[in-house]
Amino acid sequence: MIIPHKEIVDVKKKNRISDYRLSVLSGVSAHVIGNFRKNPNYKITAENLLKICKPLGFELSNVNPKNNN
């Protein structure tokens, strides 16, 4: 499952979660969250993306890592 940037930003906005609050909940810096929110092409690590998605209620059980064999 791919979670589009817009969905993450929309859920954050709908639930009135500030960048700072999400940073506290996720452990990702507010600076990174702000850059991601402002720029859909921002290069965010998979680890940080997962950390951001969890407190917003996204389930990521369908994520399949690429097999590099």
C-alpha positions in Angstrom: 0.0 0.0 0.0 1.3 3.4 -0.9 0.2 6.3 1.3 0.1 9.5 -0.8 1.6 12.7 0.6 -1.8 14.4 0.3 -3.5 11.8 2.5 -0.9 12.2 5.3 -1.2 16.0 5.1 -5.0 15.9 5.0 -5.3 13.6 8.1 -2.8 15.8 10.0 -4.9 18.9 9.1 -8.2 17.2 9.8 -7.1 16.1 13.3 -5.5 19.5 13.9 -2.1 18.0 14.6 0.8 20.5 14.5 4.2 19.7 13.1 5.5 20.0 16.7 2.9 17.6 18.1 3.5 15.0 15.4 7.2 15.3 16.1 6.6 14.5 19.8 4.3 11.6 18.9 6.5 10.2 16.1 10.1 11.0 17.2 10.8 12.7 13.8 12.0 16.3 14.0 9.4 19.0 13.4 11.8 20.4 10.7 11.6 17.2 8.7 7.8 17.0 9.1 7.4 20.6 8.0 9.6 20.0 4.9 7.5 16.9 4.1 4.2 18.8 4.6 5.3 21.7 2.4 6.9 19.7 -0.4 5.4 16.6 -1.9 8.7 15.8 -3.5 10.7 16.0 -0.3 13.0 13.0 0.1 12.0 11.4 3.4 13.5 8.1 4.6 11.2 5.1 4.8 11.9 4.9 8.6 10.7 8.5 9.1 7.7 8.0 6.9 6.7 4.9 9.0 7.2 6.9 12.2 5.0 9.7 10.9 2.2 7.4 9.7 1.8 5.4 12.9 0.4 8.2 15.1 -1.9 9.3 12.3 -3.5 5.9 12.3 -2.3 4.6 8.9 -1.8 0.8 8.8 1.3 -0.2 6.9 1.0 -4.0 7.0 0.8 -4.2 3.2 4.3 -2.7 2.6 6.5 -5.1 0.7 10.2 -4.3 0.6 11.9 -4.5 -2.7 13.9 -7.7 -3.1 17.4 -6.9 -4.3 18.6 -10.4 -5.1 
